[in-house]
Amino acid sequence: MVAIQIRDVPDDVRDALVAQAEARGQSLQRYLLGIVSAQARRSRNTELLARFATRADGVRSGPGETAAELAAERGE
């Protein structure tokens, strides 16, 4: 594992992060590791979706279209 250090964090930002960590029953380190890990996962998802965006297989659905199509098929 590596260590990451962030310098020049304003006191109010640190205090807000500490409060959020305490509200979850976590240490500041554990809380921040969770945030950093989640961001890394999201970036991988974005890369994967970008790869699929260039596909030309004729299948494209907009937001909510699939749910509307299912409802129509079910007669709802």
C-alpha positions as MATLAB code, in Angstrom:
seq = 'MVAIQIRDVPDDVRDALVAQAEARGQSLQRYLLGIVSAQARRSRNTELLARFATRADGVRSGPGETAAELAAERGE';
ca = [
       0.000    0.000    0.000;
       1.003    3.585   -0.533;
       0.402    6.650    1.587;
      -1.275    9.755    0.200;
      -0.814   13.087    1.915;
      -2.841   16.217    1.232;
      -1.271   19.480    2.283;
      -2.849   22.834    3.065;
      -6.314   21.528    3.926;
      -8.283   24.384    5.503;
      -9.318   23.821    9.113;
     -13.030   24.092    8.322;
     -12.744   21.420    5.613;
     -10.887   19.086    7.971;
     -13.444   19.721   10.722;
     -16.338   18.923    8.358;
     -14.661   15.685    7.256;
     -13.960   14.668   10.846;
     -17.614   15.295   11.739;
     -18.786   13.170    8.801;
     -16.404   10.364    9.745;
     -17.529   10.453   13.381;
     -21.186   10.362   12.309;
     -20.403    7.100   10.524;
     -18.402    5.730   13.427;
     -15.197    5.782   11.392;
     -11.775    7.261   11.756;
     -10.926   10.108    9.403;
      -8.480    7.828    7.602;
     -11.086    5.077    7.067;
     -13.675    7.631    5.909;
     -11.316    9.262    3.403;
     -10.146    5.882    2.107;
     -13.785    5.051    1.398;
     -14.245    8.281   -0.556;
     -11.057    7.770   -2.566;
     -11.919    4.114   -3.285;
     -15.430    5.016   -4.452;
     -14.045    7.653   -6.787;
     -11.584    5.165   -8.269;
     -14.444    2.693   -8.908;
     -16.553    5.389  -10.565;
     -13.702    6.377  -12.871;
     -13.404    2.770  -14.050;
     -17.163    2.702  -14.717;
     -16.902    5.902  -16.746;
     -14.114    4.411  -18.844;
     -16.172    1.275  -19.473;
     -19.271    3.255  -20.468;
     -17.164    5.357  -22.835;
     -16.011    2.175  -24.581;
     -19.616    1.048  -25.074;
     -20.679    4.480  -26.350;
     -18.679    3.897  -29.525;
     -20.441    0.611  -30.323;
     -22.665    0.535  -33.372;
     -24.820   -2.508  -32.632;
     -28.088   -0.617  -33.137;
     -29.190   -0.759  -29.513;
     -29.649    2.596  -27.837;
     -31.968    3.436  -24.960;
     -32.412    6.819  -23.398;
     -33.058    7.433  -19.711;
     -36.387    5.941  -18.700;
     -37.078    4.302  -22.071;
     -36.563    0.765  -20.813;
     -38.930    1.264  -17.877;
     -41.559    2.784  -20.197;
     -41.226   -0.111  -22.638;
     -41.606   -2.682  -19.845;
     -44.664   -0.895  -18.500;
     -46.226   -0.853  -21.969;
     -45.542   -4.567  -22.465;
     -47.067   -5.358  -19.087;
     -50.126   -3.259  -19.897;
     -49.517   -0.881  -17.019;
];
